[in-house]
Amino acid sequence: MDVRSYFPALDRQVYDKPLIYFDNAATAQRPQAVLDLQQRLCVEACGNIHRAVHKLSADATDFYEAGREAVRRYLNAPGRENIVLTSGTTASINLVAACFCERYIEKGERILISAAEHHSNLVPWQLATARQGAQLEVLPVDDAGELSVEELDRRLKAAKGRIRLLAVTHISNVLGIVNPVKDLIETAHRYKVPVLVDGAQGILHETVDVQALDCDFYAFSGHKIYAPTGIGVLYGKKQWLEAMPPYMGGGEMIDTVTFEKTTYAPLPLKYEAGTQNFVAAACLSPALEIARKMAEEPALQENLRTMRDYLREELQKIDGLRMYGQPRDPEKKIPLFSFTVEGAFPADLAQILDKMGIAVRSGHMCAEPLLNRFGQTSMLRASLAPYNTLAECETFMTVLRRAVRMLR
């Protein structure tokens, strides 16, 4: 499978250098099939969904619902009513935080999150618990960046029922560690605590079967897995989605409206107020199809492991370099590396790499509390996808060594 041929952006030049795109944890590139469908829909099916009877609207609705069905199959969700389409992971988590807390959280109760969370799985819970007079509790990570199932059990036992929900990332966007989410979910469920999983990184690097995981909610963004920006997914168990109040009011989420009372549309439309990003939603179909093909291609998966192992070994050879997120089981690490180098500020390294055509991320990675846990305010991150190559990794290391020498 010549996977790079699917992604036209990978052929471009940056500052007269071949692009090496190592910022996939932020946004993945889009395949030609997605770009083609975007263009086609903007021309042939630019009509509002679920409303008019004319052909453009009907076609747009069909494409939109086909995107939902593609997600349902990809996650192995029981039905279409479990799949709410949002604008991204952030919107999905905000929806649950607002609606779950309004329905189920009382003063003095707690939401438990992990110390490895992105701001999008932290700030929404701060806002929601503050409104309810509740509290936020944090499950720590150890020096390797790992979460402890035993510590979760201890905290749930000590809480005596006051913890009402656990929100945890599948894979940290800073540490690149695959968390033991199935074990965490099983432990939480023993105490009748539902679990939301932030799958922004997990959706690309893991096989996600929501029924096998038994998670109560799973959230991810399309742009992490080759779809356009502006589309996201919230999987929810039917029992929760039916019981929680709507997140926003307006068109499309209603059944009947009078000045005295409004009744709501059945799932999943209850949570899809307003005009949805139907073009991006439709593009989930080809995006998830290519993701499935790449996940099922043994050579590509072996390439990911080879690149991961190469970078892990070579980065450790740089004097003064410290990597964050080194699990005891090396197979629990995805090809994502966040690190600092003594005497070289991450933003300066990133700028030098950029001038050589290499795109990486620098900064706090929208996870300031996690960086503070490791005594840092900024890191450099290289994150890979199946379309990257070992040759790109070798070039990256050559340029990184040169950049470090320049800055010291």
N, C-alpha and C positions, 0 to 999 in steps of 0.2 A: 504493500500500500504506500504509494508516494504521497504521504499526507501533506507535505508542504505545498504541493500543487493545488490543494484545495483552498489555500489562504493567500490571496494575492498580495496582501500587505507585507508578507515576508520577503518579497522580491525587491522592496524599495531600498533606496540609498538614503542615508542620513549623514550629512556633512561629507558626502562623497565616499562614505564607507557603507558596506553592506549592513543592513539593520540586523542587530541581535536583540531580540525582544525577550527580556528577562523580567518583565513586570506583569506576569500572567495572574498573580494573586489579586491584582487590582482590576484588570480587565483583560480578557482573552481576545485574540483577534477573531474576525468573522470569516467564515468560509464563503466561497462564491455562491453556493446555493442559498445562503441567507441573504446575501446582497441582491441576488436575482429576484428572490421573492419579495423583498422590500420594494424594489422598483416596480415589480408587477402589480402589487397591491395598491401602490400609490396611483397607478394609472388605471387599472381595471376594476378595482373594488374599493374605491374611496367613498364609502358610504357608512353612515352610523349603524352600529350593530344592534340587534334585538329590537329594532323599532319599525322602520318603514318596510313596506312590502315590495319595493322595487328591487330590481335584480342586483344593483350594486350593493345595496344594504344586505340583501340575502346572501350574496357571495362573501361579503366581509364577515358576516355572522358565521358562516360555515368555516371559513379559515380560522376565525377566532376560536371557535369550539374545537376545531381540529388541533389547535395548539394545546388547549386544555387536555384533550384526550391523549396527546403525545406525552404530556407530563404525567398523567395518571398511569399510563403504561410504564413509563420510565421509573416511577417510584413504586410501582405495584400497589397503588392505592385501590381501595375497594370500589370506589365509584367517582363519577364526575363531581358529585356534591362535596367531596372531600377536598377539592382543588379550587382554592380562591386565587384569582390572579390580581396582583398588586403592582406597584411600581418598582419593587425591589425588596431585598432582604430587610432593609431598614423599615420600610412600610409594613411588611409582614409582621415584624416583631412589635412595632408600635401598635398595630391592630390588636394583637393578642394581649400586650401589656395593658392597654386601655380597657379593652372589653372584658378580659378575664378578671382584672382587679376590680372593675366596677361591679361585676356579678358575684365574685367569690371572696374578695379580700376585705377583712374588717380591721379596725384599729388594733394595733399591737401584734398583728400577724406578720409573717415574713415571706419574702421571695428570696430564694437562694440562687446566686449566680457563681460562676467560677472566676478566679483571678486572671484567667487567660482570655477574657472576653474583649471583643471589639466594642468600641463605644456604642455601636448600634444594638448590642445586646446588654447594655449597661444603662445608658441614659434613659431609654424608655421606661425601664423598671424604676429608676429613681423618680421620674415624673409621676408614674402611676402610684407608687407606694406613698409618695408625699401627699397626693390627693386623698388617699384613703386613710392616712395616719398610720400606715404600716411601715415596716422596716426592710432594709436590704441587707442580706448576709452574704459573705463571700467565702467560697470554698477555695483554700489556697492551692498554689502549685509549689512543688519542691524545687530544689536548685537545678534539677534536670529539666524542669518545665512540665512535669507530669502531675496529673490529678490522682488522688487516692480514693478508691472505692470504699476502703475501710473508713477513711475519714468522713466520707459522705454518710455512711451508715451511722457513725458515732454522732454526727451532728443531727441527723434526722431523729435518732433515738432521744437525744437530749432535748430536742425542740418540743417533744410531747404534743405533736399535732399542730404547732404554730407555723411551721413551714408549709406553705400552700402550693408552691410550684418551684421546680428546678429549671433554670435556663442555662444551657451549656453549649459551647461550641463543639462541633464535630471535629474540626481541625483548626488550630489557632493560626491566624494569618501572620503571626510573628514567629511562633515557635515551630510551625510545620509538623506538629506531633498529632498523630491520629489518636484521639482520646477514646477510652474504653466506653463508648456511649451505650452500648447494649448492656454492659454490666451496671453502669450508672442508672440506666432506666429501670432495670430489674430491681435494683436496690431501692430506688425512689418509690416504685410501685408497691413494694412490700409495706411501705408506710402510707399508701394511698395518696402519693404526691405525683401529680402529672408532670410531664417533662416536655419542654420546648428545646429543640435542637437547632442551633444556628448552623445551617449547612452551606454557607456561602463558599467555603473552601472544600467541604466534604463532597459536594455534588460532583465536582470534577475528578477528584482523586479516589473516591470510594464507590463501590456498588451500593446504592441506597435502595433498600427494600423497607418501606415504612411499616409494613405489616410484620416483617421479621424483627425489626428493631422494636416494634410496639411503642414507638414514641407517640406522644399526644399531639405534638405540632412539629413540623419540619419546614424551615424557611430557607429559600435561596434566591439568587438573582440570575436572570438570564445572561447578563453580560459576563458572568464568570465562566459560562459554559457555551460560548460561541454565538449567543443570540445578541440582539441589540440591547443597548441600555434602555432603561425606562420600563422594563417588565420584570416582575418577580412572582414568586410562588409562595403561597402558604398552604401546606397540607395540614388538615386538622381532622381529628376524629369527630365523627358526626355528633356524638353526644355533647361535645364542647361547643361546636359551631352552632348547634341548635339552641343551646341554653344561653349563650352569651348575647348581649345586646348588639345591635349594629354599631359599626365604627363611625360611619358618616351617613348623613341623610341626603336624599336628592333623587334624581332620576335613576331609573333602572333597578334600584334596590327595594322598590315598593310593590305592594300588591294592590291596595286601594288607599286613596287619600281623601280625607275630608278635613274641614277646618277643626273638627273635634278630635279626630283620631286617624292614625295611619297604621295599616298593617303591612307586613314586610313580605318580600318575594321569598320563595323557597331557596334553599341552598343550591349553588354557591352565590347566587345573585344578591342575596341579602347583604353581602359584604362588598359589592362591586358598584358603588354609587358613581354616577356621572359617566362621561364618555371615556371608555377604557382605551389604552394604547393597543388597539386591535392589530395594527401592523406588526408591532414587536411581538405581541402574543402569538400571532400566526407563525412567526419566524422561529418559535420554539420547536416546531416540528422538524425542520431540516437541521437545526442546531443540535437537538438531542439525537437525531439519527446519526450524524457524524461522530458525536461523542460516543454513542454505542459502538459504532464500527471501530473506533480507535481503542476503546476499552477491551474489545474482543480480539484485537490483533496482538498476538504474543510478541512479535518483534518490537512493536512500539512500547509495550509494557516493559520488556527487557531493556529497551533503550532508556526508559525513564530511570530504572534501577541503576543502570550503568552510569548515567550522568550524575545521579544523586551520590553514588559511592565515590565517583571521581572528584566531585566538588568537595565532598566532606573530607577526603584525604588531602587534597591540595590546599584547601583553605587552612587546614591545621598546620601547614608548613610555613605560613607567614608569621614571622615574629611579632608578638604583640596583638595578634588577632584573637578575638574571643567570640565564639559562636554561642547562640542562645537556642535552647531546645535540642537537647541530646538525650533522647530516651534510652532507657536501659536495653530495650530491644531495638536494634538499629532498623529493623523492618517497619517499625511504627513511624518512621520519618518519611515525609514526602520530599520531593526535590524542591524544597524551599529553605533558604538559608538567610537568617538575620544575624548580623555580626557587627562588631566594632573593631577598629584598629587603633591601637595606642599611637597618639601623635598625628592622626589623620581624621579630620571631622567628616562624618558621613556625607553631608551635602557637598563637600569639596570633592570627595571621591566620586560621587554620582555625577557631578558636572564634568569631570575629566572623562569618565566612562562614556557619557553622552556624546562628547566631542569625537569619540572613536566609534560612534554608532551603536553603543550598547545602552539599552534602556533598563534601568533598575529603579528601585524606590529608596528614598531616604526620608528620615523624619521619625515621627512617633507611631506611624502606621495605624493611626486612629485607635491606639491602645495604650494611652499614657499610663494608667495605673500598672499595667503589666511591665512596661519599660522601667517604671520606678521600682518595681519589685526587684529588678536586676541592676539597679543603680545607674540607669541610663536615661537620657532625655531624647536621644536620637540613635537610630541604627541604620545600617545599609541592608537592603534585602534583595536577593536574587531569587526569583520564583519561575519555575520552568513548566512547560506544557509538553504534550506528546510530540508537537511539531518542532521542538528544539532538537539540537544535535550535539554530539560529543565534540565535534570540531568547534562549535560555538562556545562550548564550555572551556575548551583549551584557549581560544582567543580571549575569552573573558579573564581567565587566570593570568595570561600574559600581560594584558592591559592593567589589571588590578595591581599586580606586582609593581609595574612601572609607575602607576599612580601613587602607590604607597611610598615609593622611593622619592618621588617628586615632592611630596608633602612633608616628609620628615626632615 
